[in-house]
Amino acid sequence: MNKLVWILIAVLAAALVGGGAYYWFVIKAEQPLTPEEKAVKSAGQVVTPEVVAPSNPFGEKLPDLNPVNKANPFKDVYKNPFE
């Protein structure tokens, strides 16, 4: 008789857990929120607009301002034989 009581308790506990999970995930998810619940839920959320910064703020054509590019007079003379 003692085993039967423990089996019944285990079955009842499993039924309660299953019913609670069904209510929480199925029935409660289908119910629309009241205006008060919406206000409480949205109070902690911050909505920020998506900002896309341009990768080059000056446009595609930039002037060549690097003096190193102009300093080597033999830049075009040497040709790499392995290219």
NUGU-492340 format. One line per field, with one value per residue: residue number from 1; x negated, y, z of N, C-alpha, C, O, CB in turn. Coordinates in nm, 4 decimals. Glycine has a CB too. Example, Ala and Ser with C-alpha at 12.3 -4.5 7.8 and 13.67 -1.06 7.14 Angstrom:
# residues 2
pos	1:2 .
n.c1	-1.3190:-1.2850 .
n.c2	-0.5690:-0.2250 .
n.c3	0.7800:0.7080 .
ca.c1	-1.2300:-1.3670 .
ca.c2	-0.4500:-0.1060 .
ca.c3	0.7800:0.7140 .
c.c1	-1.3200:-1.2900 .
c.c2	-0.3300:0.0030 .
c.c3	0.7800:0.7870 .
o.c1	-1.4236:-1.3409 .
o.c2	-0.3319:0.1138 .
o.c3	0.8465:0.8039 .
cb.c1	-1.1308:-1.4084 .
cb.c2	-0.4473:-0.0598 .
cb.c3	0.9046:0.5725 .
This chain:
# residues 83
pos	1:2:3:4:5:6:7:8:9:10:11:12:13:14:15:16:17:18:19:20:21:22:23:24:25:26:27:28:29:30:31:32:33:34:35:36:37:38:39:40:41:42:43:44:45:46:47:48:49:50:51:52:53:54:55:56:57:58:59:60:61:62:63:64:65:66:67:68:69:70:71:72:73:74:75:76:77:78:79:80:81:82:83 .
n.c1	-0.0825:-0.2006:-0.3738:-0.1889:-0.0738:-0.2920:-0.3290:-0.0873:-0.1169:-0.3385:-0.2295:-0.0277:-0.1847:-0.3299:-0.1198:-0.0358:-0.2635:-0.2811:-0.0328:-0.0638:-0.2791:-0.1603:0.0409:-0.1197:-0.2831:-0.1113:0.1674:0.1483:-0.0227:0.1377:0.3213:0.4155:0.2313:0.3191:0.3748:0.2381:0.0521:-0.0957:-0.2125:-0.3733:-0.5421:-0.6692:-0.8003:-1.0574:-1.1993:-1.4122:-1.3933:-1.5860:-1.6756:-1.7972:-2.1153:-2.3100:-2.6297:-2.8221:-3.0864:-3.2906:-3.3128:-3.3785:-3.3183:-3.3686:-3.5958:-3.9023:-4.1494:-4.5000:-4.6952:-4.9183:-5.2536:-5.4524:-5.3940:-5.4634:-5.7334:-5.9238:-6.1238:-6.1920:-5.9896:-5.8328:-6.0257:-6.1479:-6.0777:-5.9222:-6.0507:-5.9189:-5.6479 .
n.c2	-0.1202:0.1189:0.1735:0.2262:0.4689:0.6453:0.6290:0.7396:0.9995:1.0840:1.0758:1.2683:1.4953:1.5132:1.5642:1.8142:1.9710:1.9443:2.0558:2.3175:2.4041:2.3885:2.5826:2.8117:2.8345:2.8049:2.8862:3.1322:3.2720:3.3256:3.5124:3.8515:4.1439:4.3649:4.7238:4.8280:4.6261:4.6372:4.8895:4.8552:4.6536:4.7759:4.9836:4.9309:4.8974:5.0255:5.2085:5.2518:5.4347:5.2980:5.3755:5.4494:5.4963:5.6667:5.5085:5.6554:5.9794:6.1889:6.1258:5.9343:6.0080:6.1108:6.3574:6.3099:6.3333:6.2423:6.2827:6.0934:5.9340:6.0957:6.1392:5.9511:5.9274:5.7103:5.5294:5.4132:5.2917:5.0512:4.7088:4.4288:4.1102:3.8759:3.9041 .
n.c3	0.0000:0.0616:-0.1537:-0.3522:-0.2713:-0.2990:-0.5740:-0.6670:-0.5660:-0.7131:-0.9735:-0.9526:-0.8965:-1.1364:-1.3099:-1.2171:-1.2661:-1.5445:-1.6221:-1.5260:-1.6836:-1.9360:-1.9083:-1.8665:-2.0991:-2.3208:-2.2886:-2.1440:-2.3125:-2.5308:-2.4449:-2.4725:-2.3694:-2.1044:-2.0989:-1.8738:-1.8180:-2.0538:-2.0293:-1.8031:-1.8931:-2.1123:-1.9907:-1.9003:-2.1300:-2.3792:-2.6682:-2.9420:-3.2288:-3.5367:-3.6337:-3.9059:-3.9830:-4.2246:-4.4071:-4.5172:-4.4656:-4.6382:-4.8936:-5.1966:-5.3484:-5.2545:-5.1893:-5.2614:-5.0049:-4.8814:-4.8262:-4.8621:-5.0782:-5.2892:-5.2585:-5.3457:-5.6180:-5.7738:-5.7845:-5.9907:-6.1406:-6.0547:-6.1018:-5.9773:-6.0164:-5.9547:-5.9710 .
ca.c1	0.0000:-0.2880:-0.4208:-0.0767:-0.0592:-0.4003:-0.3028:0.0199:-0.1734:-0.4230:-0.1423:0.0364:-0.2864:-0.3582:-0.0039:-0.0384:-0.3727:-0.2413:0.0751:-0.1198:-0.3579:-0.0649:0.1027:-0.2186:-0.3368:-0.0101:0.2861:0.1091:-0.0849:0.2426:0.4018:0.3576:0.1952:0.4009:0.2930:0.1484:-0.0585:-0.1795:-0.2898:-0.4753:-0.6387:-0.7478:-0.8700:-1.1976:-1.2623:-1.4563:-1.3911:-1.6796:-1.6722:-1.9184:-2.1948:-2.4122:-2.7299:-2.8915:-3.2220:-3.3803:-3.2295:-3.4167:-3.2823:-3.4563:-3.7200:-3.9791:-4.2770:-4.6181:-4.7653:-5.0307:-5.3763:-5.5391:-5.3649:-5.5272:-5.8738:-6.0129:-6.1268:-6.2176:-5.8764:-5.7870:-6.1414:-6.1738:-5.9712:-5.9459:-6.0538:-5.8368:-5.5042 .
ca.c2	0.0000:0.2342:0.2029:0.2827:0.6086:0.7202:0.6339:0.8381:1.1329:1.1168:1.1024:1.3982:1.6002:1.5257:1.6287:1.9553:2.0362:1.9496:2.1536:2.4507:2.4371:2.4116:2.7135:2.9190:2.8488:2.8013:2.9686:3.2675:3.3362:3.3668:3.6207:3.9839:4.2194:4.4809:4.8461:4.8430:4.5323:4.6882:5.0022:4.8021:4.5777:4.8645:5.0856:4.8960:4.8815:5.1485:5.1938:5.3434:5.4217:5.2422:5.4800:5.3942:5.5985:5.6394:5.4606:5.7623:6.0991:6.2844:6.0768:5.8311:6.0629:6.1893:6.4052:6.2395:6.4276:6.1754:6.3246:5.9789:5.8868:6.1863:6.1586:5.8549:5.9480:5.5834:5.4420:5.3406:5.2371:4.9136:4.6123:4.3051:4.0018:3.7623:3.9323 .
ca.c3	0.0000:0.0703:-0.2885:-0.4280:-0.2305:-0.3614:-0.7180:-0.6856:-0.5406:-0.8279:-1.0881:-0.9280:-0.9120:-1.2789:-1.3718:-1.1792:-1.3389:-1.6852:-1.6369:-1.5073:-1.8022:-2.0447:-1.8856:-1.8796:-2.2341:-2.4270:-2.2621:-2.1065:-2.4287:-2.6247:-2.3895:-2.4981:-2.2501:-2.0717:-2.1114:-1.7590:-1.8363:-2.1621:-1.9776:-1.7130:-1.9725:-2.1975:-1.9115:-1.8872:-2.2601:-2.4438:-2.8129:-3.0056:-3.3748:-3.5948:-3.6962:-3.9934:-4.0112:-4.3509:-4.3861:-4.5585:-4.4628:-4.7413:-5.0259:-5.2509:-5.4030:-5.1592:-5.2448:-5.2150:-4.9183:-4.8184:-4.8950:-4.8883:-5.2132:-5.3854:-5.2241:-5.4092:-5.7624:-5.8416:-5.7528:-6.1079:-6.2119:-6.0140:-6.1291:-5.9047:-6.1133:-5.9116:-5.9843 .
c.c1	-0.0866:-0.3412:-0.3118:-0.0563:-0.1679:-0.3814:-0.1939:-0.0312:-0.2595:-0.3381:-0.0738:-0.0632:-0.3195:-0.2426:-0.0010:-0.1472:-0.3373:-0.1309:0.0267:-0.2019:-0.2666:0.0006:0.0027:-0.2602:-0.2315:0.1019:0.2468:0.0462:0.0200:0.3237:0.3355:0.3305:0.2916:0.3145:0.1969:0.0279:-0.1518:-0.2685:-0.4024:-0.5829:-0.7270:-0.8254:-1.0191:-1.2705:-1.2972:-1.4599:-1.4839:-1.6707:-1.8046:-1.9912:-2.3037:-2.5071:-2.7968:-3.0354:-3.3249:-3.2991:-3.2626:-3.3769:-3.3835:-3.5907:-3.7853:-4.1061:-4.3932:-4.7046:-4.8872:-5.1595:-5.4691:-5.5154:-5.4346:-5.6781:-5.9682:-6.0129:-6.1461:-6.1044:-5.8358:-5.9013:-6.1596:-6.0524:-6.0107:-5.9439:-5.9642:-5.6863:-5.4526 .
c.c2	0.1262:0.2738:0.2692:0.4303:0.6935:0.7321:0.7364:0.9806:1.1757:1.1489:1.2378:1.5133:1.6214:1.5949:1.7775:2.0306:2.0490:2.0506:2.2960:2.4951:2.4661:2.5490:2.8253:2.9422:2.8558:2.9004:3.1126:3.3418:3.3869:3.4857:3.7551:4.0563:4.3356:4.6057:4.8673:4.7509:4.5783:4.8010:4.9541:4.7291:4.6697:4.9698:5.0560:4.8856:5.0172:5.1234:5.2985:5.3265:5.3665:5.3515:5.4131:5.5074:5.5663:5.5965:5.5679:5.8920:6.2001:6.2411:5.9755:5.8861:6.1538:6.2393:6.3267:6.3378:6.3662:6.2139:6.2077:5.9267:5.9718:6.1957:6.0654:5.8756:5.8173:5.4816:5.3570:5.2742:5.0885:4.8271:4.4834:4.1891:3.8834:3.7888:3.8821 .
c.c3	0.0000:-0.0678:-0.3709:-0.3947:-0.2973:-0.5123:-0.7478:-0.6639:-0.6598:-0.9502:-1.0720:-0.9443:-1.0594:-1.3503:-1.3384:-1.2545:-1.4870:-1.7097:-1.6198:-1.6277:-1.9206:-2.0298:-1.9150:-2.0247:-2.3433:-2.3996:-2.2290:-2.2236:-2.5271:-2.5741:-2.4210:-2.3660:-2.2296:-2.0881:-1.9949:-1.7728:-1.9477:-2.1127:-1.8870:-1.7921:-2.0560:-2.1194:-1.9011:-2.0191:-2.3184:-2.5936:-2.8723:-3.1563:-3.4258:-3.6727:-3.7789:-4.0298:-4.1444:-4.3247:-4.4231:-4.5641:-4.5726:-4.8812:-5.0749:-5.2984:-5.3001:-5.2256:-5.1841:-5.1360:-4.8521:-4.8915:-4.9270:-5.0297:-5.3195:-5.3655:-5.2993:-5.5609:-5.8404:-5.8188:-5.8734:-6.1843:-6.1808:-6.0434:-6.0579:-6.0054:-6.0762:-5.9220:-6.1160 .
o.c1	-0.0478:-0.3532:-0.3397:-0.0241:-0.1388:-0.4147:-0.2060:0.0078:-0.2538:-0.3714:-0.0632:-0.0288:-0.3355:-0.2646:0.0334:-0.1246:-0.3612:-0.1351:0.0712:-0.1948:-0.2928:0.0139:0.0371:-0.2712:-0.2601:0.1274:0.3072:0.0605:-0.0062:0.3889:0.2154:0.3974:0.3393:0.1919:0.0867:-0.0849:-0.2732:-0.3859:-0.5139:-0.7016:-0.8468:-0.9091:-1.0994:-1.3921:-1.2198:-1.5225:-1.4632:-1.6594:-1.9098:-1.9362:-2.3798:-2.4693:-2.8250:-3.0985:-3.4342:-3.2235:-3.1820:-3.4002:-3.4740:-3.6913:-3.7319:-4.1639:-4.3859:-4.7788:-4.9536:-5.1739:-5.5571:-5.6092:-5.4616:-5.7458:-6.0853:-5.9134:-6.1194:-6.1250:-5.8071:-5.8762:-6.1840:-5.9390:-6.1220:-5.8433:-5.9373:-5.6062:-5.3339 .
o.c2	0.2285:0.3927:0.3588:0.5089:0.8023:0.8350:0.8127:1.0721:1.2911:1.2413:1.3136:1.6175:1.7354:1.6753:1.8588:2.1422:2.1534:2.1237:2.3858:2.6109:2.5585:2.6229:2.9231:3.0567:2.9088:2.9894:3.2060:3.4637:3.4824:3.5534:3.7722:4.0330:4.3963:4.5946:4.9187:4.7906:4.5608:4.8085:5.0058:4.7412:4.6448:5.0390:5.1490:4.8667:5.1123:5.0281:5.4187:5.2142:5.3865:5.4116:5.3305:5.6021:5.4500:5.6437:5.5708:5.9122:6.2895:6.3141:5.9362:5.8157:6.2585:6.1700:6.2824:6.4165:6.4331:6.1807:6.2218:5.8796:5.9229:6.2555:6.0998:5.8452:5.8133:5.3611:5.2384:5.2064:5.0089:4.8652:4.4342:4.1713:3.7985:3.7031:3.8966 .
o.c3	-0.0564:-0.0974:-0.4506:-0.4838:-0.3470:-0.5711:-0.8436:-0.7364:-0.7022:-1.0245:-1.1684:-1.0001:-1.1032:-1.4409:-1.4242:-1.3014:-1.5477:-1.8086:-1.6912:-1.6688:-1.9976:-2.1274:-1.9814:-2.0685:-2.4507:-2.4808:-2.2818:-2.2332:-2.6002:-2.6537:-2.3997:-2.2654:-2.3255:-2.0909:-2.0140:-1.7434:-1.9381:-2.1490:-1.8931:-1.7616:-2.0695:-2.1774:-1.8938:-2.0207:-2.3075:-2.6399:-2.8552:-3.2055:-3.3650:-3.7650:-3.7284:-4.0987:-4.1730:-4.2301:-4.3665:-4.6591:-4.5984:-4.9775:-5.0013:-5.2891:-5.2636:-5.3094:-5.0694:-5.1948:-4.7730:-5.0092:-5.0120:-5.0942:-5.4292:-5.4491:-5.3152:-5.6266:-5.9605:-5.8332:-5.8572:-6.2839:-6.2714:-6.0145:-6.0767:-6.0740:-6.1612:-5.8848:-6.1454 .
cb.c1	0.0937:-0.4037:-0.4684:0.0520:-0.0667:-0.5335:-0.2615:0.1363:-0.2578:-0.5188:-0.0368:0.0980:-0.4144:-0.3845:0.1266:-0.0595:-0.5047:-0.1963:0.1846:-0.2056:-0.4547:0.0431:0.1547:-0.3413:-0.4278:0.0476:0.3684:0.0122:-0.1795:0.3354:0.4200:0.4522:0.0510:0.4594:0.3832:0.2230:-0.0050:-0.0931:-0.1989:-0.4122:-0.5663:-0.6578:-0.8091:-1.2103:-1.1710:-1.5962:-1.2462:-1.8242:-1.6418:-1.8854:-2.2559:-2.3494:-2.8352:-2.8888:-3.2463:-3.4474:-3.2425:-3.5639:-3.2713:-3.3875:-3.6935:-4.0122:-4.2951:-4.6975:-4.6719:-5.0105:-5.4505:-5.5148:-5.2146:-5.4660:-5.8923:-5.9709:-6.2374:-6.3504:-5.7569:-5.7123:-6.2689:-6.2101:-5.9499:-5.8389:-6.1944:-5.8714:-5.4759 .
cb.c2	0.0000:0.2051:0.0756:0.2043:0.6218:0.6541:0.4945:0.8091:1.1335:1.0010:0.9905:1.4015:1.5639:1.3876:1.5612:1.9695:1.9572:1.8131:2.1256:2.4542:2.3227:2.3005:2.7248:2.8870:2.7361:2.6603:2.9086:3.2637:3.2385:3.2506:3.6030:4.0686:4.2709:4.4707:4.9667:4.8135:4.3922:4.7364:5.0994:4.7080:4.4787:4.9322:5.0950:4.7685:4.8042:5.1948:5.2078:5.3190:5.5578:5.1210:5.5770:5.3283:5.6072:5.7638:5.3336:5.7305:6.1653:6.3069:6.1921:5.7610:6.1401:6.1067:6.5574:6.1772:6.4801:6.0214:6.4259:5.8669:5.8870:6.3248:6.1395:5.7104:6.0452:5.5250:5.5254:5.4338:5.3149:4.9066:4.5893:4.2845:3.9544:3.7263:4.0818 .
cb.c3	0.1213:0.1655:-0.3573:-0.3993:-0.0755:-0.3310:-0.7712:-0.5897:-0.4089:-0.8590:-1.1037:-0.7869:-0.8335:-1.3412:-1.3256:-1.0288:-1.3219:-1.7319:-1.5375:-1.3823:-1.8363:-2.0469:-1.7403:-1.7960:-2.2627:-2.4414:-2.1465:-1.9891:-2.4991:-2.6522:-2.2361:-2.5876:-2.2604:-1.9264:-2.1231:-1.6276:-1.8672:-2.2790:-1.9017:-1.6089:-2.0632:-2.2962:-1.7715:-1.8147:-2.3556:-2.3905:-2.8695:-2.9558:-3.4412:-3.6865:-3.5895:-4.1214:-3.8965:-4.4424:-4.4677:-4.6972:-4.3296:-4.7368:-5.1247:-5.3650:-5.5346:-5.0334:-5.2185:-5.3344:-4.8128:-4.8186:-4.8104:-4.7845:-5.2372:-5.3746:-5.0769:-5.3739:-5.7976:-5.7935:-5.7050:-6.1993:-6.1747:-5.8646:-6.2852:-5.7916:-6.1298:-5.7692:-5.9712 .
